[in-house]
Amino acid sequence: MPKTTQLRTYTVRDGLLDEWVQRWREEIVPLRLELGFTIGGAWSDPEHNQFIWLISYDGPETFGERNALYWSSPERKAIGLNPDDYLVRTEERTVETVY
């Protein structure tokens, strides 16, 4: 399968952006990396309560299949992090590298 990259923009509940970033870094990133994803960068936009990041997968499965594995994994369930507790809105775009 070809490499797939998603640009994800999350609008975070008022007052929770710093906590979301900390939990994302400490809990989500290690598991994503363990499962073969790569993180192309992450940015915080406090003025708009937004968190933006790039996530890619380049492996034998599709991005969707690998993402489903992430969500169904016992490790993800053990984190106990419900995105709905932090995120008001999520936007995911599949993007292609042009430069």
PyRosetta script that sets phi, psi and omega in degrees:
from pyrosetta import init, pose_from_sequence

init()
pose = pose_from_sequence("MPKTTQLRTYTVRDGLLDEWVQRWREEIVPLRLELGFTIGGAWSDPEHNQFIWLISYDGPETFGERNALYWSSPERKAIGLNPDDYLVRTEERTVETVY")
pose.set_psi(1, 144.1)
pose.set_omega(1, 176.8)
pose.set_phi(2, -73.5)
pose.set_psi(2, 159.7)
pose.set_omega(2, 178.3)
pose.set_phi(3, -63.8)
pose.set_psi(3, 135.1)
pose.set_omega(3, 176.6)
pose.set_phi(4, -118.7)
pose.set_psi(4, 133.3)
pose.set_omega(4, 177.5)
pose.set_phi(5, -124.6)
pose.set_psi(5, 135.6)
pose.set_omega(5, 175.2)
pose.set_phi(6, -116.6)
pose.set_psi(6, 137.2)
pose.set_omega(6, 169.8)
pose.set_phi(7, -97.9)
pose.set_psi(7, 119.0)
pose.set_omega(7, -176.9)
pose.set_phi(8, -114.8)
pose.set_psi(8, 131.1)
pose.set_omega(8, 177.4)
pose.set_phi(9, -122.3)
pose.set_psi(9, 122.1)
pose.set_omega(9, -179.3)
pose.set_phi(10, -116.0)
pose.set_psi(10, 130.5)
pose.set_omega(10, 170.3)
pose.set_phi(11, -94.5)
pose.set_psi(11, 122.5)
pose.set_omega(11, -171.6)
pose.set_phi(12, -100.9)
pose.set_psi(12, 146.3)
pose.set_omega(12, 178.3)
pose.set_phi(13, -58.0)
pose.set_psi(13, 144.6)
pose.set_omega(13, 179.5)
pose.set_phi(14, -50.6)
pose.set_psi(14, 133.0)
pose.set_omega(14, 175.2)
pose.set_phi(15, 82.2)
pose.set_psi(15, -1.8)
pose.set_omega(15, -175.4)
pose.set_phi(16, -113.6)
pose.set_psi(16, 4.2)
pose.set_omega(16, -175.7)
pose.set_phi(17, -61.2)
pose.set_psi(17, -48.0)
pose.set_omega(17, -178.9)
pose.set_phi(18, -62.5)
pose.set_psi(18, -41.6)
pose.set_omega(18, 178.9)
pose.set_phi(19, -65.4)
pose.set_psi(19, -42.0)
pose.set_omega(19, 177.6)
pose.set_phi(20, -59.3)
pose.set_psi(20, -47.6)
pose.set_omega(20, -179.0)
pose.set_phi(21, -59.2)
pose.set_psi(21, -44.3)
pose.set_omega(21, 180.0)
pose.set_phi(22, -62.2)
pose.set_psi(22, -46.9)
pose.set_omega(22, 179.6)
pose.set_phi(23, -66.7)
pose.set_psi(23, -38.9)
pose.set_omega(23, 177.9)
pose.set_phi(24, -58.8)
pose.set_psi(24, -49.1)
pose.set_omega(24, -179.4)
pose.set_phi(25, -61.7)
pose.set_psi(25, -46.1)
pose.set_omega(25, -171.8)
pose.set_phi(26, -83.6)
pose.set_psi(26, -28.5)
pose.set_omega(26, -172.4)
pose.set_phi(27, -114.6)
pose.set_psi(27, -42.0)
pose.set_omega(27, -175.0)
pose.set_phi(28, -82.5)
pose.set_psi(28, -48.9)
pose.set_omega(28, -176.3)
pose.set_phi(29, -55.8)
pose.set_psi(29, -50.7)
pose.set_omega(29, -178.1)
pose.set_phi(30, -57.0)
pose.set_psi(30, -40.2)
pose.set_omega(30, -179.9)
pose.set_phi(31, -70.4)
pose.set_psi(31, -41.5)
pose.set_omega(31, 177.0)
pose.set_phi(32, -58.1)
pose.set_psi(32, -45.7)
pose.set_omega(32, 180.0)
pose.set_phi(33, -64.5)
pose.set_psi(33, -41.6)
pose.set_omega(33, 178.9)
pose.set_phi(34, -59.6)
pose.set_psi(34, -33.5)
pose.set_omega(34, -178.0)
pose.set_phi(35, -90.5)
pose.set_psi(35, 10.4)
pose.set_omega(35, 172.2)
pose.set_phi(36, 95.6)
pose.set_psi(36, 3.8)
pose.set_omega(36, 176.1)
pose.set_phi(37, -80.5)
pose.set_psi(37, 158.0)
pose.set_omega(37, 170.4)
pose.set_phi(38, -121.6)
pose.set_psi(38, 148.2)
pose.set_omega(38, 179.5)
pose.set_phi(39, -108.9)
pose.set_psi(39, 119.0)
pose.set_omega(39, -176.9)
pose.set_phi(40, -86.6)
pose.set_psi(40, -4.9)
pose.set_omega(40, 179.9)
pose.set_phi(41, 147.2)
pose.set_psi(41, 160.9)
pose.set_omega(41, 178.2)
pose.set_phi(42, -149.0)
pose.set_psi(42, 141.6)
pose.set_omega(42, -176.2)
pose.set_phi(43, -136.7)
pose.set_psi(43, 145.5)
pose.set_omega(43, 175.2)
pose.set_phi(44, -108.3)
pose.set_psi(44, 135.6)
pose.set_omega(44, 177.6)
pose.set_phi(45, -123.1)
pose.set_psi(45, 82.7)
pose.set_omega(45, -175.5)
pose.set_phi(46, -59.4)
pose.set_psi(46, -32.1)
pose.set_omega(46, -178.6)
pose.set_phi(47, -60.7)
pose.set_psi(47, -32.3)
pose.set_omega(47, -178.5)
pose.set_phi(48, -112.2)
pose.set_psi(48, 10.0)
pose.set_omega(48, -177.0)
pose.set_phi(49, 52.7)
pose.set_psi(49, 44.6)
pose.set_omega(49, -178.0)
pose.set_phi(50, -121.5)
pose.set_psi(50, 151.8)
pose.set_omega(50, 176.4)
pose.set_phi(51, -127.1)
pose.set_psi(51, 126.4)
pose.set_omega(51, -175.8)
pose.set_phi(52, -124.5)
pose.set_psi(52, 135.5)
pose.set_omega(52, 178.1)
pose.set_phi(53, -151.8)
pose.set_psi(53, 160.0)
pose.set_omega(53, 176.6)
pose.set_phi(54, -112.3)
pose.set_psi(54, 129.3)
pose.set_omega(54, 177.1)
pose.set_phi(55, -129.5)
pose.set_psi(55, 136.6)
pose.set_omega(55, -178.3)
pose.set_phi(56, -130.5)
pose.set_psi(56, 156.8)
pose.set_omega(56, 172.1)
pose.set_phi(57, -141.9)
pose.set_psi(57, 132.5)
pose.set_omega(57, -179.4)
pose.set_phi(58, -137.3)
pose.set_psi(58, 86.1)
pose.set_omega(58, -177.2)
pose.set_phi(59, -149.8)
pose.set_psi(59, -167.8)
pose.set_omega(59, -175.5)
pose.set_phi(60, -70.9)
pose.set_psi(60, -22.0)
pose.set_omega(60, -179.4)
pose.set_phi(61, -99.2)
pose.set_psi(61, 170.0)
pose.set_omega(61, 172.1)
pose.set_phi(62, -76.0)
pose.set_psi(62, 162.9)
pose.set_omega(62, 175.7)
pose.set_phi(63, -56.4)
pose.set_psi(63, -45.7)
pose.set_omega(63, -178.9)
pose.set_phi(64, -60.6)
pose.set_psi(64, -41.2)
pose.set_omega(64, 178.8)
pose.set_phi(65, -65.5)
pose.set_psi(65, -43.1)
pose.set_omega(65, -179.6)
pose.set_phi(66, -69.4)
pose.set_psi(66, -36.1)
pose.set_omega(66, 177.5)
pose.set_phi(67, -64.7)
pose.set_psi(67, -39.6)
pose.set_omega(67, 176.7)
pose.set_phi(68, -62.9)
pose.set_psi(68, -38.7)
pose.set_omega(68, 176.7)
pose.set_phi(69, -61.9)
pose.set_psi(69, -42.4)
pose.set_omega(69, 177.1)
pose.set_phi(70, -56.7)
pose.set_psi(70, -51.5)
pose.set_omega(70, -176.1)
pose.set_phi(71, -67.1)
pose.set_psi(71, -30.0)
pose.set_omega(71, -178.1)
pose.set_phi(72, -91.7)
pose.set_psi(72, -4.3)
pose.set_omega(72, -176.2)
pose.set_phi(73, -68.8)
pose.set_psi(73, 145.6)
pose.set_omega(73, 176.0)
pose.set_phi(74, -59.6)
pose.set_psi(74, -33.0)
pose.set_omega(74, 179.8)
pose.set_phi(75, -65.3)
pose.set_psi(75, -39.7)
pose.set_omega(75, 178.9)
pose.set_phi(76, -67.6)
pose.set_psi(76, -41.6)
pose.set_omega(76, 178.7)
pose.set_phi(77, -63.9)
pose.set_psi(77, -35.2)
pose.set_omega(77, -179.1)
pose.set_phi(78, -68.5)
pose.set_psi(78, -24.9)
pose.set_omega(78, 178.5)
pose.set_phi(79, -60.5)
pose.set_psi(79, -38.4)
pose.set_omega(79, 178.9)
pose.set_phi(80, 70.6)
pose.set_psi(80, 26.5)
pose.set_omega(80, -179.6)
pose.set_phi(81, -102.7)
pose.set_psi(81, 114.0)
pose.set_omega(81, 176.9)
pose.set_phi(82, -97.6)
pose.set_psi(82, 112.3)
pose.set_omega(82, -178.9)
pose.set_phi(83, -54.7)
pose.set_psi(83, -31.1)
pose.set_omega(83, -179.3)
pose.set_phi(84, -62.8)
pose.set_psi(84, -21.5)
pose.set_omega(84, 177.0)
pose.set_phi(85, -71.3)
pose.set_psi(85, -20.8)
pose.set_omega(85, -175.7)
pose.set_phi(86, -116.1)
pose.set_psi(86, -34.0)
pose.set_omega(86, -168.3)
pose.set_phi(87, -104.3)
pose.set_psi(87, 130.3)
pose.set_omega(87, 177.7)
pose.set_phi(88, -87.0)
pose.set_psi(88, -37.8)
pose.set_omega(88, -175.7)
pose.set_phi(89, -149.8)
pose.set_psi(89, 142.7)
pose.set_omega(89, 174.9)
pose.set_phi(90, -128.7)
pose.set_psi(90, 143.0)
pose.set_omega(90, 175.6)
pose.set_phi(91, -133.3)
pose.set_psi(91, 127.6)
pose.set_omega(91, 179.1)
pose.set_phi(92, -122.3)
pose.set_psi(92, 127.1)
pose.set_omega(92, 177.5)
pose.set_phi(93, -125.1)
pose.set_psi(93, 131.0)
pose.set_omega(93, 172.5)
pose.set_phi(94, -84.3)
pose.set_psi(94, 124.8)
pose.set_omega(94, -175.9)
pose.set_phi(95, -121.6)
pose.set_psi(95, 159.2)
pose.set_omega(95, 178.6)
pose.set_phi(96, -120.6)
pose.set_psi(96, 140.0)
pose.set_omega(96, 178.8)
pose.set_phi(97, -72.2)
pose.set_psi(97, 131.6)
pose.set_omega(97, 175.6)
pose.set_phi(98, -120.7)
pose.set_psi(98, -9.6)
pose.set_omega(98, 177.7)
pose.set_phi(99, -151.8)
pose.dump_pdb("model.pdb")
